[in-house]
Structures are given as structure tokens and as C-alpha cells.
């Protein structure tokens, strides 16, 4: 459902349901030490296995707001329920968790052709990485690591903030210089809790470290809109001819 409330405000809402057979999940299990020269104590192996199935259903709300001439805000909110049936794996069980994800993207236009983009996202405790009607997930670039589900636990909450500052210059603002930093507060830490009848374990890893980028863009030449329209019309005519040929 999509609604344009006014010239400056719109909302897109999506209901979705996903069913996955043989969901690939992280799986840990105890076994004998394969090294005969070491102690024969049982050790813990980390591998991957197929859970029986997974269900995810929820609602995704995407809003676009232009509050002033210099401030635009895009919001994305996703609340969903995830069910992972992993009872087919020894030491695992079926699990279910209600979770939510939110992302805010602010764009500010400043004097002298400066602009700032400030975005942040938060992922609550969940069994599987967030997804929605558009397949969007947490993380990603500014001007634009995820977790693999666990058959024996859950993903801890995490959040992050990104920022970019851009300066347009030259004739018709043909060139731009952008200074961009991801994960400003170094908070995007992928943390999982794994538990079964045999053990309890917490792990942390940082997939995407803080990155500071300086990008230069130069746009030259002219884009021929009429050429694109002619190509689209030609493609539509070809499709119509193909349909007519199939009806004969």
C-alpha cells in the first residue's frame, strides 16, 4: 500500500511472508579430538548445517519526508517474527523470536554547495538477519556484515551510525568531493549467543571495520533523454508485435 499524503510526505507499507526449506545455519557440536597426540577430551566443532525450515513474516514501513528545503528524511521500520525449526539437528530445538529493525537517513543541504548525509540503524535481538518486502537489510554504504542464522541461539542487538560530507563545485556542479566515514562510533559488532544441551557460548566478530573514504566524482557529457525514450518505445513495440504473433 502506497500513499502520497502531500507533496513532501509519502508512505509505503508492505506485508510479507517468507518460507525457507533447509535454511543454512551455523551449527556447533561436541566430538572426540581428532588429534591422537592430544588429550582425548571432547572438543567443540563449528560448522554449518541445514535446519528443517524457517518462517519469517512481518510488516515494513518506508517513509519519505521533506520537512524544509534543506532537510530530507527517509525512514524504514520493519517488525517481524522469525521461526527457525532446527529440531532435526542433535542438540538444537525449534526457536521463535519477534524482532524489529529501523533505519533513518537524513540529508541536509548547506550553503555554498555543501551537503551532509547522516544515517543510523538499529537491529533488535533476532534469530535471522532482517529482511523485508524489498530484501533490505542492516548495514550497507552511505550513499547507497550481516549474520548467518544460528540453529542454537540468537543474534544480539547492534546499531551503527554513518556520515558523509559532500562539496559540489565547477560549472553546473559537475564535480563533487565526498568525505565519508562508516560506523562512526565503532558499534557494529556482530555478536551471537549459542546454547544447547552441551554448552553455552558467546562470540563476537567485526566484519566491516571503520572506514574513512575520500571520493572524487566528475560528471561530463550530456545525457540524451530522447534517445532513452526512443529505445523504450522500440522495446514496447517489439513486445506488442511478439504478442500479436503469438495470437495468430
Secondary structure, DSSP 4 states (H G I P E B T S, - for coil): -EEEEETTEEEEEEEEEEEEEEEEEEEEEEEE-S-TTS---EEEEEEEEEEEEEEEEEEEEEEEEEEETTEEEEEEEEEEEEEEE-TTSTT---EEEEEEEEEEEEEEEETTTEEEEEEEEEE-SBSS----TT---S---S-------BTTEEEPPEEEEEEEEEEEESGGG-EEEEEEEESTTS---EEEEEE-SS-EEEEEE-SS--EEEEEEEE--S---HHHHHHHHHHHHHHHHHHHHHHH-
